[in-house]
Amino acid sequence: MRQPETAYLYDEPGPRTRRRIRIASVVSLLVLAGALALMLRQFASRGQLDADRWTPFLSWPIWEYLLVGLRGTLLAAAVVAVLGGVLGVLLALGRLSPLRPLRWLCTGFIEVFRTLPVLLLIYLMLFGLPAYGINLPVLWKLAVPLTVANSAAIAEIVRAGVLSLPRGQTEAGYSLGMRRLQVMRAVVLPQALRAVTPSLVVQLVSLLKDTSLGYVVAFTELLYRAQVLSAYNRLLIQTFLVVTLVYLVVNGSLSALASRLRRRTTKTAAPVAAATPAQPGAPAVEVPRA
Amino acid sequence: MNALVENLPALLAGLGTTLFVLVTSAVGALVLGTLVVVARVSPVPVLRAAAFGYVQVLVNVPLLALLLLAVFALPDAGLIAPLVTTAIIVLTVYEAAYVAEALRSGINTVPKGQVEAARALGFTLSQTLRLVVVPQAARAVVQPLGNVLIALLMNTALTATVGVVELTSATNKVNLVQAEPITIFGAAGLVYMALALVIGLGAGRIEKKVAIRR
């Protein structure tokens, strides 16, 4: 049996504990299987498990229809990731800048858009701004609010990465006669971005999930297509479950990539990180915000 | 400004729903998330795998997809509850995964040597957890949990898409009638920011209380 990562919490189980673990395993397996069986029975009693409700999803036209949606999802995610990434790095630099007005501006922007629901911004785009003659194409009605919200989150991740670098790096740059921006560009940012790559990938997952708000603005992405498809074929449960599965596959691979990157960076960068005193005001990067 | 004053009852009702959904699903998510993390670190392989799968699925699926599934699709299978209840259940189940991740990262901050020392002293698993791990993990966990709650606050807005009339939905409705987007959306934005600030400051105070000085 593979050792769990929290195995150090308990002693090597003796014969009695092993028996208890076996019993607990069987009991919990039975409970989980029972819950699953109950749910399947509920589904079956309404005919939701009938073969003809699932076989449509074996046909290519339906998948083609959904894959066009997935392309929209990936397109929106790419646009938001690129724009949000650039804006996020700039905001992080601005928040770390010695220029007071710039620092306040960037701090204000970040703090405001980190706490506003994206949906509120989207409603503002959809129903508020057209009154002022601002009416963007549908992709941008989704991408602009998402970019604004995600750039604030990315800025905090990047800032945490910069603050986690040992101060000696910056000082060494200065002592070589580099200017502040040179130090940032050539010394600090490359290392900081490498250190926070796993968190940035986690943010990418959250961003990809956010593109499902295209459902609200009627942008052709996966969830919107699912909605249209289910209105047409009346297979609501099946359609939404299939789409959920597609999201799970796409995001699951990204998450797996993030944890692989994290394992690699903690393995190579651990001594540096351990030697760095925690800096006050450094935001936590570990826990993704949905 | 008048638009705000005239529609205050509608907006306040929306705020009330937001707060109700926020508090109930926060309590639910904290309880469920704790159970999940207990399963995740337990010595029982089945429970560990189930908790791992639970977190992986919910962290990778959009909340909106789950909301649509629960509100519009599951009634086809005879699973139906009042709208707000359904929304609260979905938010609880979804955020519990994030709560579990926050708690687990807290447990991981406790150095292995602490646990090994406790075991060397003959502590049982529950004693080790109760007396050594949890008190030290608590201080590392408060800020991340605060962040999860702020994310939950922002996610309550998504329930507007399935028809729950909470603050975002009420704001939008008032604006459709009054057409003063800057004032109305601005006011709603300020309320959200104030709520997030309260959660953040609360987390800061609690953190100070449970922090162990080193």
Interface residues (C-beta under 8 A of the other chain):
Chain A: M1 P4 T6 Y8 L9 Y10 D11 P13 T17 I21 A24 S25 S28 L29 L32 Q42 F43 S45 R46 Q48 E111 V112 R114 T115 L116 P117 V118 L119 L120 Y123 L124 F127 G128 L129 A131 Y132 V205 K209 D210 S212 L213 Y215 V216 L223 A226 Q227 S230 L236 I237 T239 F240 L241 V243 T244 Y247 L248 N251 G252 S255 A284 E286 V287 P288 R289 A290
Chain B: R40 V41 P43 V44 P45 V46 L47 R48 A50 Q56 V57 V59 N60 V61 P62 L63 L64 A65 L66 L68 L69 F72 A73 L74 D76 A77 G78 L79 Y94 E95 Y98 E101 A102 S105 I107 K112 V115 E116 R119 L125 T128 L129 V133 Q143 P144 N147 V148 I150 A151 L152 L153 M154 N155 T156 A157 L158 A160 T161 T168 T171 N172 N175 L176 A179 P181 I182 I184 F185 A188 G189 Y192 M193 A196 L197
